[in-house]
Amino acid sequence: MELAYAVTSALQTRGGLRPVLAPYSTGRGTFTCRHGGYAVAVFPFIGDATPFDVGLSDEGLAQAATLVAAVHRSSPALTGL
């Protein structure tokens, strides 16, 4: 899970993909901590409705496709992970 969260963080910070949601890092520089036998990660709160709630417009679908394409072009941002 740490690697997956490190990837989302790198896409956001190194790759400049602000729409990618990444968890906050801990004081130790990791993205999870253990609590009661579980791995816990903390993400920013997003209070808006999701596409699951309201559907996805043609414009929203185009924006999602653009983001997916940007993720696929961003492998240089993942160097060293």
N, CA, C and O atoms as CSV, one atom per row, in Angstrom:
chain,resi,resn,atom,element,x,y,z
A,1,MET,N,N,0.820,-1.177,0.000
A,1,MET,CA,C,0.000,0.000,0.000
A,1,MET,C,C,0.871,1.251,0.000
A,1,MET,O,O,0.520,2.246,-0.635
A,2,GLU,N,N,2.002,1.216,0.704
A,2,GLU,CA,C,2.902,2.373,0.732
A,2,GLU,C,C,3.330,2.771,-0.681
A,2,GLU,O,O,3.350,3.955,-1.018
A,3,LEU,N,N,3.671,1.783,-1.500
A,3,LEU,CA,C,4.113,2.097,-2.861
A,3,LEU,C,C,2.990,2.734,-3.669
A,3,LEU,O,O,3.226,3.695,-4.402
A,4,ALA,N,N,1.789,2.218,-3.548
A,4,ALA,CA,C,0.655,2.802,-4.277
A,4,ALA,C,C,0.439,4.250,-3.854
A,4,ALA,O,O,0.179,5.107,-4.698
A,5,TYR,N,N,0.543,4.528,-2.570
A,5,TYR,CA,C,0.363,5.893,-2.096
A,5,TYR,C,C,1.540,6.773,-2.503
A,5,TYR,O,O,1.357,7.956,-2.789
A,6,ALA,N,N,2.747,6.208,-2.531
A,6,ALA,CA,C,3.908,6.971,-2.999
A,6,ALA,C,C,3.738,7.348,-4.470
A,6,ALA,O,O,4.127,8.440,-4.882
A,7,VAL,N,N,3.161,6.450,-5.254
A,7,VAL,CA,C,2.904,6.738,-6.668
A,7,VAL,C,C,1.910,7.885,-6.796
A,7,VAL,O,O,2.139,8.808,-7.578
A,8,THR,N,N,0.813,7.848,-6.050
A,8,THR,CA,C,-0.168,8.936,-6.163
A,8,THR,C,C,0.436,10.263,-5.711
A,8,THR,O,O,0.151,11.306,-6.300
A,9,SER,N,N,1.260,10.230,-4.679
A,9,SER,CA,C,1.908,11.451,-4.213
A,9,SER,C,C,2.870,11.994,-5.267
A,9,SER,O,O,2.902,13.199,-5.518
A,10,ALA,N,N,3.651,11.109,-5.884
A,10,ALA,CA,C,4.591,11.543,-6.923
A,10,ALA,C,C,3.856,12.094,-8.140
A,10,ALA,O,O,4.288,13.085,-8.729
A,11,LEU,N,N,2.758,11.466,-8.517
A,11,LEU,CA,C,1.979,11.987,-9.643
A,11,LEU,C,C,1.487,13.398,-9.341
A,11,LEU,O,O,1.464,14.257,-10.222
A,12,GLN,N,N,1.098,13.628,-8.101
A,12,GLN,CA,C,0.578,14.937,-7.711
A,12,GLN,C,C,1.699,15.967,-7.579
A,12,GLN,O,O,1.584,17.073,-8.108
A,13,THR,N,N,2.776,15.620,-6.880
A,13,THR,CA,C,3.816,16.608,-6.581
A,13,THR,C,C,4.857,16.725,-7.685
A,13,THR,O,O,5.151,17.835,-8.128
A,14,ARG,N,N,5.416,15.624,-8.135
A,14,ARG,CA,C,6.443,15.669,-9.184
A,14,ARG,C,C,5.848,15.792,-10.573
A,14,ARG,O,O,6.408,16.463,-11.440
A,15,GLY,N,N,4.711,15.144,-10.784
A,15,GLY,CA,C,4.094,15.135,-12.105
A,15,GLY,C,C,3.153,16.296,-12.355
A,15,GLY,O,O,2.708,16.504,-13.483
A,16,GLY,N,N,2.844,17.061,-11.306
A,16,GLY,CA,C,1.973,18.217,-11.459
A,16,GLY,C,C,0.515,17.882,-11.714
A,16,GLY,O,O,-0.235,18.725,-12.206
A,17,LEU,N,N,0.104,16.668,-11.389
A,17,LEU,CA,C,-1.283,16.251,-11.621
A,17,LEU,C,C,-2.107,16.519,-10.362
A,17,LEU,O,O,-2.360,15.610,-9.572
A,18,ARG,N,N,-2.518,17.757,-10.186
A,18,ARG,CA,C,-3.247,18.169,-8.991
A,18,ARG,C,C,-4.549,17.397,-8.762
A,18,ARG,O,O,-4.922,17.198,-7.606
A,19,PRO,N,N,-5.259,16.952,-9.802
A,19,PRO,CA,C,-6.496,16.208,-9.539
A,19,PRO,C,C,-6.274,14.819,-8.925
A,19,PRO,O,O,-7.222,14.208,-8.432
A,20,VAL,N,N,-5.034,14.317,-8.950
A,20,VAL,CA,C,-4.756,13.005,-8.354
A,20,VAL,C,C,-4.800,13.166,-6.835
A,20,VAL,O,O,-4.103,14.012,-6.276
A,21,LEU,N,N,-5.608,12.364,-6.183
A,21,LEU,CA,C,-5.763,12.452,-4.735
A,21,LEU,C,C,-4.727,11.566,-4.056
A,21,LEU,O,O,-4.690,10.355,-4.274
A,22,ALA,N,N,-3.893,12.179,-3.236
A,22,ALA,CA,C,-2.853,11.448,-2.514
A,22,ALA,C,C,-3.059,11.653,-1.017
A,22,ALA,O,O,-3.547,12.702,-0.596
A,23,PRO,N,N,-2.687,10.653,-0.206
A,23,PRO,CA,C,-2.815,10.817,1.240
A,23,PRO,C,C,-1.743,11.766,1.776
A,23,PRO,O,O,-0.726,12.007,1.127
A,24,TYR,N,N,-1.991,12.291,2.962
A,24,TYR,CA,C,-0.973,13.079,3.651
A,24,TYR,C,C,0.145,12.140,4.084
A,24,TYR,O,O,-0.101,10.973,4.390
A,25,SER,N,N,1.373,12.651,4.108
A,25,SER,CA,C,2.468,11.832,4.627
A,25,SER,C,C,2.566,12.039,6.137
A,25,SER,O,O,2.163,13.071,6.674
A,26,THR,N,N,3.105,11.039,6.792
A,26,THR,CA,C,3.292,11.105,8.242
A,26,THR,C,C,4.565,11.889,8.544
A,26,THR,O,O,5.304,12.258,7.631
A,27,GLY,N,N,4.812,12.134,9.797
A,27,GLY,CA,C,6.050,12.790,10.211
A,27,GLY,C,C,7.285,11.973,9.881
A,27,GLY,O,O,8.391,12.508,9.812
A,28,ARG,N,N,7.096,10.675,9.679
A,28,ARG,CA,C,8.211,9.788,9.320
A,28,ARG,C,C,8.406,9.691,7.816
A,28,ARG,O,O,9.323,9.016,7.348
A,29,GLY,N,N,7.539,10.369,7.048
A,29,GLY,CA,C,7.673,10.339,5.596
A,29,GLY,C,C,6.962,9.179,4.927
A,29,GLY,O,O,7.107,8.982,3.721
A,30,THR,N,N,6.201,8.412,5.681
A,30,THR,CA,C,5.417,7.325,5.102
A,30,THR,C,C,3.983,7.815,4.900
A,30,THR,O,O,3.641,8.930,5.296
A,31,PHE,N,N,3.166,6.993,4.295
A,31,PHE,CA,C,1.783,7.392,4.042
A,31,PHE,C,C,0.781,6.630,4.900
A,31,PHE,O,O,-0.406,6.954,4.902
A,32,THR,N,N,1.246,5.629,5.622
A,32,THR,CA,C,0.368,4.869,6.507
A,32,THR,C,C,1.008,4.750,7.882
A,32,THR,O,O,2.219,4.894,8.045
A,33,CYS,N,N,0.163,4.485,8.855
A,33,CYS,CA,C,0.644,4.115,10.180
A,33,CYS,C,C,-0.228,2.962,10.656
A,33,CYS,O,O,-1.325,2.749,10.141
A,34,ARG,N,N,0.254,2.237,11.617
A,34,ARG,CA,C,-0.485,1.091,12.147
A,34,ARG,C,C,-1.329,1.544,13.328
A,34,ARG,O,O,-0.878,2.313,14.177
A,35,HIS,N,N,-2.558,1.055,13.366
A,35,HIS,CA,C,-3.440,1.335,14.502
A,35,HIS,C,C,-4.370,0.146,14.677
A,35,HIS,O,O,-5.167,-0.166,13.792
A,36,GLY,N,N,-4.267,-0.506,15.806
A,36,GLY,CA,C,-5.138,-1.637,16.103
A,36,GLY,C,C,-5.041,-2.759,15.081
A,36,GLY,O,O,-6.037,-3.419,14.787
A,37,GLY,N,N,-3.854,-2.977,14.542
A,37,GLY,CA,C,-3.670,-4.043,13.562
A,37,GLY,C,C,-4.039,-3.653,12.140
A,37,GLY,O,O,-3.984,-4.492,11.240
A,38,TYR,N,N,-4.412,-2.404,11.920
A,38,TYR,CA,C,-4.787,-1.929,10.587
A,38,TYR,C,C,-3.783,-0.900,10.091
A,38,TYR,O,O,-3.172,-0.181,10.882
A,39,ALA,N,N,-3.621,-0.837,8.790
A,39,ALA,CA,C,-2.857,0.246,8.174
A,39,ALA,C,C,-3.833,1.391,7.919
A,39,ALA,O,O,-4.882,1.197,7.306
A,40,VAL,N,N,-3.481,2.577,8.391
A,40,VAL,CA,C,-4.363,3.738,8.288
A,40,VAL,C,C,-3.679,4.819,7.461
A,40,VAL,O,O,-2.503,5.115,7.670
A,41,ALA,N,N,-4.409,5.404,6.529
A,41,ALA,CA,C,-3.929,6.542,5.748
A,41,ALA,C,C,-4.962,7.655,5.858
A,41,ALA,O,O,-6.161,7.392,5.947
A,42,VAL,N,N,-4.493,8.891,5.850
A,42,VAL,CA,C,-5.389,10.046,5.965
A,42,VAL,C,C,-5.329,10.843,4.667
A,42,VAL,O,O,-4.257,11.223,4.198
A,43,PHE,N,N,-6.507,11.084,4.102
A,43,PHE,CA,C,-6.637,11.817,2.845
A,43,PHE,C,C,-7.316,13.154,3.089
A,43,PHE,O,O,-8.057,13.304,4.060
A,44,PRO,N,N,-7.071,14.131,2.216
A,44,PRO,CA,C,-7.808,15.393,2.322
A,44,PRO,C,C,-9.307,15.142,2.174
A,44,PRO,O,O,-9.730,14.259,1.428
A,45,PHE,N,N,-10.098,15.926,2.891
A,45,PHE,CA,C,-11.549,15.813,2.783
A,45,PHE,C,C,-12.011,16.549,1.535
A,45,PHE,O,O,-11.625,17.694,1.299
A,46,ILE,N,N,-12.828,15.894,0.748
A,46,ILE,CA,C,-13.418,16.513,-0.434
A,46,ILE,C,C,-14.924,16.442,-0.246
A,46,ILE,O,O,-15.507,15.357,-0.249
A,47,GLY,N,N,-15.548,17.591,-0.082
A,47,GLY,CA,C,-16.963,17.620,0.253
A,47,GLY,C,C,-17.907,17.710,-0.924
A,47,GLY,O,O,-19.122,17.753,-0.733
A,48,ASP,N,N,-17.384,17.740,-2.133
A,48,ASP,CA,C,-18.254,17.861,-3.304
A,48,ASP,C,C,-18.926,16.531,-3.634
A,48,ASP,O,O,-18.504,15.472,-3.169
A,49,ALA,N,N,-19.966,16.608,-4.437
A,49,ALA,CA,C,-20.633,15.398,-4.937
A,49,ALA,C,C,-19.690,14.674,-5.894
A,49,ALA,O,O,-18.876,15.300,-6.572
A,50,THR,N,N,-19.809,13.373,-5.939
A,50,THR,CA,C,-18.974,12.575,-6.832
A,50,THR,C,C,-19.748,12.235,-8.103
A,50,THR,O,O,-20.970,12.385,-8.141
A,51,PRO,N,N,-19.050,11.780,-9.141
A,51,PRO,CA,C,-19.759,11.337,-10.346
A,51,PRO,C,C,-20.741,10.202,-10.058
A,51,PRO,O,O,-21.722,10.030,-10.782
A,52,PHE,N,N,-20.480,9.434,-9.011
A,52,PHE,CA,C,-21.408,8.364,-8.649
A,52,PHE,C,C,-22.727,8.939,-8.136
A,52,PHE,O,O,-23.779,8.313,-8.261
A,53,ASP,N,N,-22.656,10.140,-7.557
A,53,ASP,CA,C,-23.857,10.789,-7.029
A,53,ASP,C,C,-24.669,11.490,-8.116
A,53,ASP,O,O,-25.897,11.410,-8.132
A,54,VAL,N,N,-23.980,12.172,-9.018
A,54,VAL,CA,C,-24.665,13.064,-9.965
A,54,VAL,C,C,-24.485,12.678,-11.431
A,54,VAL,O,O,-25.048,13.327,-12.312
A,55,GLY,N,N,-23.723,11.649,-11.696
A,55,GLY,CA,C,-23.450,11.285,-13.086
A,55,GLY,C,C,-22.282,12.083,-13.636
A,55,GLY,O,O,-21.788,13.001,-12.982
A,56,LEU,N,N,-21.846,11.739,-14.819
A,56,LEU,CA,C,-20.689,12.372,-15.436
A,56,LEU,C,C,-21.118,13.000,-16.752
A,56,LEU,O,O,-21.606,12.311,-17.647
A,57,SER,N,N,-20.935,14.308,-16.865
A,57,SER,CA,C,-21.291,15.016,-18.095
A,57,SER,C,C,-20.264,14.696,-19.178
A,57,SER,O,O,-19.222,14.103,-18.898
A,58,ASP,N,N,-20.560,15.086,-20.400
A,58,ASP,CA,C,-19.598,14.896,-21.487
A,58,ASP,C,C,-18.301,15.640,-21.190
A,58,ASP,O,O,-17.214,15.127,-21.454
A,59,GLU,N,N,-18.413,16.848,-20.642
A,59,GLU,CA,C,-17.228,17.625,-20.283
A,59,GLU,C,C,-16.437,16.926,-19.178
A,59,GLU,O,O,-15.209,16.859,-19.238
A,60,GLY,N,N,-17.136,16.408,-18.177
A,60,GLY,CA,C,-16.473,15.678,-17.103
A,60,GLY,C,C,-15.782,14.425,-17.605
A,60,GLY,O,O,-14.687,14.091,-17.154
A,61,LEU,N,N,-16.417,13.734,-18.534
A,61,LEU,CA,C,-15.812,12.547,-19.130
A,61,LEU,C,C,-14.560,12.923,-19.907
A,61,LEU,O,O,-13.558,12.210,-19.845
A,62,ALA,N,N,-14.602,14.027,-20.636
A,62,ALA,CA,C,-13.428,14.496,-21.381
A,62,ALA,C,C,-12.297,14.866,-20.424
A,62,ALA,O,O,-11.134,14.575,-20.704
A,63,GLN,N,N,-12.622,15.502,-19.301
A,63,GLN,CA,C,-11.607,15.845,-18.304
A,63,GLN,C,C,-10.990,14.590,-17.695
A,63,GLN,O,O,-9.780,14.533,-17.479
A,64,ALA,N,N,-11.813,13.594,-17.422
A,64,ALA,CA,C,-11.305,12.332,-16.879
A,64,ALA,C,C,-10.381,11.650,-17.879
A,64,ALA,O,O,-9.336,11.125,-17.496
A,65,ALA,N,N,-10.754,11.653,-19.149
A,65,ALA,CA,C,-9.911,11.045,-20.187
A,65,ALA,C,C,-8.583,11.783,-20.301
A,65,ALA,O,O,-7.539,11.157,-20.483
A,66,THR,N,N,-8.614,13.106,-20.194
A,66,THR,CA,C,-7.386,13.899,-20.240
A,66,THR,C,C,-6.483,13.558,-19.061
A,66,THR,O,O,-5.268,13.450,-19.223
A,67,LEU,N,N,-7.067,13.387,-17.877
A,67,LEU,CA,C,-6.290,13.024,-16.697
A,67,LEU,C,C,-5.673,11.638,-16.851
A,67,LEU,O,O,-4.503,11.447,-16.520
A,68,VAL,N,N,-6.434,10.677,-17.345
A,68,VAL,CA,C,-5.903,9.322,-17.555
A,68,VAL,C,C,-4.737,9.367,-18.539
A,68,VAL,O,O,-3.725,8.700,-18.323
A,69,ALA,N,N,-4.863,10.135,-19.608
A,69,ALA,CA,C,-3.773,10.268,-20.580
A,69,ALA,C,C,-2.541,10.893,-19.921
A,69,ALA,O,O,-1.417,10.460,-20.178
A,70,ALA,N,N,-2.742,11.900,-19.080
A,70,ALA,CA,C,-1.623,12.541,-18.389
A,70,ALA,C,C,-0.933,11.570,-17.440
A,70,ALA,O,O,0.293,11.579,-17.329
A,71,VAL,N,N,-1.702,10.739,-16.759
A,71,VAL,CA,C,-1.115,9.726,-15.876
A,71,VAL,C,C,-0.226,8.787,-16.686
A,71,VAL,O,O,0.867,8.435,-16.243
A,72,HIS,N,N,-0.676,8.386,-17.848
A,72,HIS,CA,C,0.101,7.470,-18.680
A,72,HIS,C,C,1.365,8.112,-19.234
A,72,HIS,O,O,2.318,7.403,-19.558
A,73,ARG,N,N,1.398,9.424,-19.350
A,73,ARG,CA,C,2.591,10.123,-19.832
A,73,ARG,C,C,3.541,10.494,-18.700
A,73,ARG,O,O,4.622,11.020,-18.966
A,74,SER,N,N,3.183,10.244,-17.474
A,74,SER,CA,C,3.926,10.776,-16.337
A,74,SER,C,C,4.939,9.817,-15.738
A,74,SER,O,O,5.386,10.048,-14.615
A,75,SER,N,N,5.315,8.774,-16.419
A,75,SER,CA,C,6.248,7.810,-15.834
A,75,SER,C,C,7.571,8.438,-15.394
A,75,SER,O,O,8.155,7.939,-14.432
A,76,PRO,N,N,8.093,9.512,-16.037
A,76,PRO,CA,C,9.319,10.117,-15.505
A,76,PRO,C,C,9.170,10.624,-14.067
A,76,PRO,O,O,10.151,10.654,-13.324
A,77,ALA,N,N,7.977,11.016,-13.673
A,77,ALA,CA,C,7.746,11.494,-12.302
A,77,ALA,C,C,7.865,10.369,-11.283
A,77,ALA,O,O,7.978,10.626,-10.085
A,78,LEU,N,N,7.840,9.130,-11.750
A,78,LEU,CA,C,7.867,7.984,-10.841
A,78,LEU,C,C,9.258,7.390,-10.689
A,78,LEU,O,O,9.429,6.394,-9.986
A,79,THR,N,N,10.245,7.979,-11.333
A,79,THR,CA,C,11.613,7.481,-11.248
A,79,THR,C,C,12.078,7.476,-9.796
A,79,THR,O,O,11.920,8.465,-9.081
A,80,GLY,N,N,12.642,6.377,-9.378
A,80,GLY,CA,C,13.188,6.266,-8.038
A,80,GLY,C,C,12.245,5.700,-6.995
A,80,GLY,O,O,12.628,5.551,-5.835
A,81,LEU,N,N,11.035,5.386,-7.381
A,81,LEU,CA,C,10.096,4.822,-6.395
A,81,LEU,C,C,10.296,3.335,-6.249
A,81,LEU,O,O,9.597,2.693,-5.465
